[in-house]
Amino acid sequence: QVQLVESGGGLVQAGGSLRLSCAASGSTFSINAITWHHQASRKQREWVATIRTDTSTSYADSVKGRFTLSRDSSKNTVYLQMNSLKPEDTAVYYCRALTSIAPVEHWGQGTQVTVSS
């Protein structure tokens, strides 16, 4: 089993920055990738970005050039640096671990990001 805890959310003005953290514990050796998703009020959860064990990354078009993933393997933590935030980035942000051991999907509890105009 893998447990995930997100942190770093908050209220920020448009154009500002936040850094979200996703700290993993448990069977972290089984993690193949960490993905970030966001879910705005009354909308479906959407994929934001992915970082893989080889450190390769992918981003949704809506955040490309503004958001950056990184990781600290010694802390089993992945960071989502969010710059040039827009009001439309307002959502609950979740991280998810994809693992090689069943269950293959683990979600964190989410952290709220609110961007004011």
C-alpha positions as CSV (number, residue, x, y, z in Angstrom):
1,Q,0.0,0.0,0.0
2,V,1.0,3.6,-0.7
3,Q,-0.2,6.6,1.3
4,L,-0.1,10.1,-0.2
5,V,-0.4,13.4,1.6
6,E,-0.7,16.7,-0.3
7,S,0.1,20.0,1.1
8,G,0.9,23.6,0.1
9,G,-2.5,24.8,-1.1
10,G,-3.9,28.1,-0.2
11,L,-5.2,31.5,-1.5
12,V,-3.2,33.5,-3.9
13,Q,-3.7,36.4,-6.2
14,A,-3.7,35.9,-10.0
15,G,-0.1,35.9,-11.2
16,G,1.2,34.5,-8.0
17,S,2.8,31.2,-7.3
18,L,2.3,28.2,-5.0
19,R,4.2,25.0,-4.6
20,L,2.3,21.8,-3.8
21,S,3.9,18.8,-2.2
22,C,2.9,15.1,-2.5
23,A,4.6,13.0,0.2
24,A,4.5,9.3,-0.3
25,S,4.9,6.6,2.3
26,G,4.5,2.8,2.5
27,S,5.5,0.7,-0.5
28,T,7.1,3.6,-2.3
29,F,9.4,1.2,-4.2
30,S,6.4,0.1,-6.2
31,I,5.6,3.6,-7.5
32,N,6.0,3.9,-11.3
33,A,4.6,7.5,-11.6
34,I,3.0,10.3,-9.7
35,T,0.2,12.2,-11.4
36,W,-1.5,15.4,-10.4
37,H,-5.1,16.2,-11.1
38,H,-7.4,19.0,-10.3
39,Q,-11.1,19.2,-9.7
40,A,-13.0,22.5,-9.9
41,S,-16.4,22.9,-8.2
42,R,-19.1,21.0,-10.1
43,K,-16.6,19.8,-12.7
44,Q,-14.9,16.5,-13.4
45,R,-11.4,15.7,-12.1
46,E,-8.8,16.5,-14.8
47,W,-5.3,15.4,-15.3
48,V,-2.6,18.2,-14.8
49,A,0.8,16.6,-15.0
50,T,2.9,13.4,-14.6
51,I,6.3,12.6,-13.4
52,R,7.8,9.1,-13.9
53,T,10.5,7.2,-12.2
54,D,12.9,8.2,-15.0
55,T,12.1,11.8,-14.1
56,S,10.4,12.4,-17.4
57,T,7.4,14.7,-17.2
58,S,4.2,15.5,-19.1
59,Y,1.9,18.4,-18.7
60,A,-1.6,19.3,-19.8
61,D,-1.7,22.1,-22.4
62,S,-3.5,24.4,-19.9
63,V,-0.5,24.4,-17.5
64,K,2.4,23.9,-19.9
65,G,5.0,26.6,-19.3
66,R,3.5,27.6,-16.0
67,F,3.7,24.5,-13.9
68,T,6.8,22.4,-13.2
69,L,7.2,19.0,-11.5
70,S,10.2,18.0,-9.5
71,R,10.9,15.3,-6.9
72,D,13.1,14.7,-3.9
73,S,13.7,11.0,-3.8
74,S,15.3,11.2,-0.3
75,K,12.0,12.5,1.0
76,N,9.7,10.5,-1.3
77,T,8.1,13.8,-2.2
78,V,7.0,15.2,-5.5
79,Y,6.5,19.0,-5.9
80,L,4.3,20.8,-8.3
81,Q,5.5,24.4,-8.7
82,M,2.7,26.5,-10.0
83,N,3.5,30.0,-11.4
84,S,1.5,32.6,-13.2
85,L,-1.6,31.3,-11.6
86,K,-5.0,32.1,-13.1
87,P,-8.4,32.2,-11.5
88,E,-9.3,29.2,-13.6
89,D,-6.6,27.2,-11.8
90,T,-8.9,27.3,-8.7
91,A,-9.6,23.7,-7.8
92,V,-8.8,20.9,-5.3
93,Y,-5.5,19.4,-6.4
94,Y,-4.9,15.7,-5.9
95,C,-1.9,13.6,-6.4
96,R,-2.1,9.9,-7.5
97,A,0.5,7.2,-7.4
98,L,0.5,4.5,-10.1
99,T,2.2,1.4,-8.7
100,S,3.4,-2.0,-9.9
101,I,1.7,-3.8,-7.0
102,A,-2.1,-4.0,-6.7
103,P,-4.0,-1.9,-6.0
104,V,-2.3,0.0,-8.8
105,E,-3.8,3.4,-8.0
106,H,-3.6,5.4,-4.8
107,W,-5.0,8.9,-4.3
108,G,-4.2,11.6,-1.7
109,Q,-6.9,13.6,0.1
110,G,-6.4,16.7,-2.0
111,T,-5.4,20.3,-1.2
112,Q,-7.4,23.4,-2.1
113,V,-5.9,26.1,-4.4
114,T,-7.9,29.3,-4.8
115,V,-6.7,32.0,-7.2
116,S,-8.4,35.4,-6.8
117,S,-8.7,37.8,-9.7
